[in-house]
Amino acid sequence: MHSFSTPAVYDWGAGGLEIIVPGSYRMTGYAPDGSELWRVDGLTYQVKSIPVLAGDRLFFNGWAPGGEPAVRLELPPFGEMSERFDANGDAELDKEEIPANWLPDNWAMHDRNKNGMLNARDWAHYRARRVSENSCMAIRLGGRGNVTGSHRLWRYQKSLPDVASPLLYEKVLYLVRNGGIVTALEPASGAVLKQGRLSDAIDSYYASPVAGDGKIYMLSETGKAVVLEAGSDWTVLQTNDLGEEVYATPAIGGDCLYVRTASKLYCFGE
């Protein structure tokens, strides 16, 4: 499926390193030799943000079209589908044989051999996508095997970012969703501390938020640069307009904030 996220490396000190890879449907921790150490199921099929590490906690956001709880589909396995709807008995399903409310929106994505039909493997591919769920989650590191039940601490499933990663700063976890909706979560429980809209920057957000000097910096697709006063009751201090698109996450070096727009590289500082 689609995995655009960047892996993270966790250093246990004397315990060695882990390479943490967010992928379609699951997060996996690997030893440096490539052997699997642990995994957490329940990610969406299209992951884009990066893991945020803090102590032995990991925070991750995953969002993809069709993964909202209200629109998920619990589809039957292929054997049941074939028994009920495969009218010609060819062990494949065409568009006329599948109920209209179960048809894939993007048929070509699931029709692997492009023969106009879905076989058992194609259907399993489609079924896995439609049962996956969008969520921001917290994971406790240090487990072995499938730790979905034991080490996934909480999940939050409303007002999630599409691309932008979460930001953990001064004991608050921040999310910015398309439309300029900012949510502050309590990292230990996932409880919402505050949610509001950036009224002067109602836009899409591809750049992830960054923080420094007690402030949160969020840059929208069209170049609206919003500065928040950090905290559980965050407030907007200033909204600036850079005048062109921003897709890259800003970088902080020393007391400087570096921002790349479509045609320029800015350095903001004292």
NORSULBEL-V338825 format. One record per residue. N is the residue number from 0. RES is the residue in three letters. BURIAL is + if it has 9 or more other C-alpha atoms within 8 Angstrom, else -. D_CENTER is the distance of its C-alpha to the mean C-alpha in whole Angstrom. Layout:
n = [N/N]
res = [RES/RES]
burial = [BURIAL/BURIAL]
d_center = [D_CENTER/D_CENTER]
//
This chain:
n = [0/1/2/3/4/5/6/7/8/9/10/11/12/13/14/15/16/17/18/19/20/21/22/23/24/25/26/27/28/29/30/31/32/33/34/35/36/37/38/39/40/41/42/43/44/45/46/47/48/49/50/51/52/53/54/55/56/57/58/59/60/61/62/63/64/65/66/67/68/69/70/71/72/73/74/75/76/77/78/79/80/81/82/83/84/85/86/87/88/89/90/91/92/93/94/95/96/97/98/99/100/101/102/103/104/105/106/107/108/109/110/111/112/113/114/115/116/117/118/119/120/121/122/123/124/125/126/127/128/129/130/131/132/133/134/135/136/137/138/139/140/141/142/143/144/145/146/147/148/149/150/151/152/153/154/155/156/157/158/159/160/161/162/163/164/165/166/167/168/169/170/171/172/173/174/175/176/177/178/179/180/181/182/183/184/185/186/187/188/189/190/191/192/193/194/195/196/197/198/199/200/201/202/203/204/205/206/207/208/209/210/211/212/213/214/215/216/217/218/219/220/221/222/223/224/225/226/227/228/229/230/231/232/233/234/235/236/237/238/239/240/241/242/243/244/245/246/247/248/249/250/251/252/253/254/255/256/257/258/259/260/261/262/263/264/265/266/267/268/269]
res = [MET/HIS/SER/PHE/SER/THR/PRO/ALA/VAL/TYR/ASP/TRP/GLY/ALA/GLY/GLY/LEU/GLU/ILE/ILE/VAL/PRO/GLY/SER/TYR/ARG/MET/THR/GLY/TYR/ALA/PRO/ASP/GLY/SER/GLU/LEU/TRP/ARG/VAL/ASP/GLY/LEU/THR/TYR/GLN/VAL/LYS/SER/ILE/PRO/VAL/LEU/ALA/GLY/ASP/ARG/LEU/PHE/PHE/ASN/GLY/TRP/ALA/PRO/GLY/GLY/GLU/PRO/ALA/VAL/ARG/LEU/GLU/LEU/PRO/PRO/PHE/GLY/GLU/MET/SER/GLU/ARG/PHE/ASP/ALA/ASN/GLY/ASP/ALA/GLU/LEU/ASP/LYS/GLU/GLU/ILE/PRO/ALA/ASN/TRP/LEU/PRO/ASP/ASN/TRP/ALA/MET/HIS/ASP/ARG/ASN/LYS/ASN/GLY/MET/LEU/ASN/ALA/ARG/ASP/TRP/ALA/HIS/TYR/ARG/ALA/ARG/ARG/VAL/SER/GLU/ASN/SER/CYS/MET/ALA/ILE/ARG/LEU/GLY/GLY/ARG/GLY/ASN/VAL/THR/GLY/SER/HIS/ARG/LEU/TRP/ARG/TYR/GLN/LYS/SER/LEU/PRO/ASP/VAL/ALA/SER/PRO/LEU/LEU/TYR/GLU/LYS/VAL/LEU/TYR/LEU/VAL/ARG/ASN/GLY/GLY/ILE/VAL/THR/ALA/LEU/GLU/PRO/ALA/SER/GLY/ALA/VAL/LEU/LYS/GLN/GLY/ARG/LEU/SER/ASP/ALA/ILE/ASP/SER/TYR/TYR/ALA/SER/PRO/VAL/ALA/GLY/ASP/GLY/LYS/ILE/TYR/MET/LEU/SER/GLU/THR/GLY/LYS/ALA/VAL/VAL/LEU/GLU/ALA/GLY/SER/ASP/TRP/THR/VAL/LEU/GLN/THR/ASN/ASP/LEU/GLY/GLU/GLU/VAL/TYR/ALA/THR/PRO/ALA/ILE/GLY/GLY/ASP/CYS/LEU/TYR/VAL/ARG/THR/ALA/SER/LYS/LEU/TYR/CYS/PHE/GLY/GLU]
burial = [-/-/+/-/+/+/+/+/-/+/-/-/-/-/-/-/+/+/+/+/+/+/+/+/+/+/+/+/+/+/+/-/-/-/-/+/+/+/+/+/+/+/+/+/+/+/+/+/+/+/+/+/+/-/-/-/+/+/+/+/+/+/+/+/-/-/+/+/-/-/-/+/-/-/-/-/+/+/-/-/+/+/-/-/+/+/-/-/-/-/-/+/+/+/-/-/+/+/-/-/-/-/+/-/-/-/-/-/-/+/+/-/-/-/-/-/+/+/+/+/-/+/+/+/+/+/+/+/+/+/+/+/+/+/+/+/+/+/+/+/-/-/+/-/-/+/+/+/-/-/+/+/+/+/+/-/+/-/-/+/+/+/+/+/+/+/+/+/+/-/-/+/+/+/+/+/+/+/+/+/+/+/+/+/+/+/+/-/-/+/-/+/+/+/+/-/+/+/-/-/+/+/+/+/+/+/+/+/+/+/+/-/-/-/+/+/+/+/+/+/+/+/+/+/+/+/+/+/+/+/-/+/-/+/-/+/-/-/+/-/-/-/-/-/+/+/+/+/+/+/-/-/-/-/-/+/+/+/+/+/+/-/-/-/-/+/-/-/-/-]
d_center = [14/11/10/10/8/11/13/14/18/19/23/25/28/31/28/27/24/20/18/14/13/9/10/10/11/11/11/15/17/20/23/25/27/24/24/22/22/19/16/14/14/12/8/8/9/7/5/5/5/8/9/11/15/18/21/20/17/13/10/6/4/2/5/8/11/13/11/12/15/18/17/17/20/21/23/26/27/28/32/32/31/33/36/36/35/36/39/41/40/38/35/33/32/32/31/34/34/30/30/29/26/25/25/22/21/21/24/24/20/22/25/25/29/29/32/31/31/28/29/28/26/24/24/22/20/19/20/17/14/16/16/12/10/7/7/7/9/12/14/18/18/22/22/23/22/20/19/17/20/21/18/15/17/15/12/12/11/12/12/8/7/6/6/8/7/9/13/15/19/22/21/18/14/13/11/12/11/13/16/17/16/15/15/16/16/18/17/19/19/16/18/18/20/20/19/20/20/21/24/25/21/20/18/15/13/12/13/12/14/17/20/23/27/25/23/20/19/17/18/17/18/21/22/22/22/22/23/23/25/23/23/22/24/23/25/25/27/27/26/27/27/26/28/25/22/19/16/16/15/19/20/23/26/29/29/28/25/24/23/23/23/24/27/28/27/28/29/29/31/34]
//
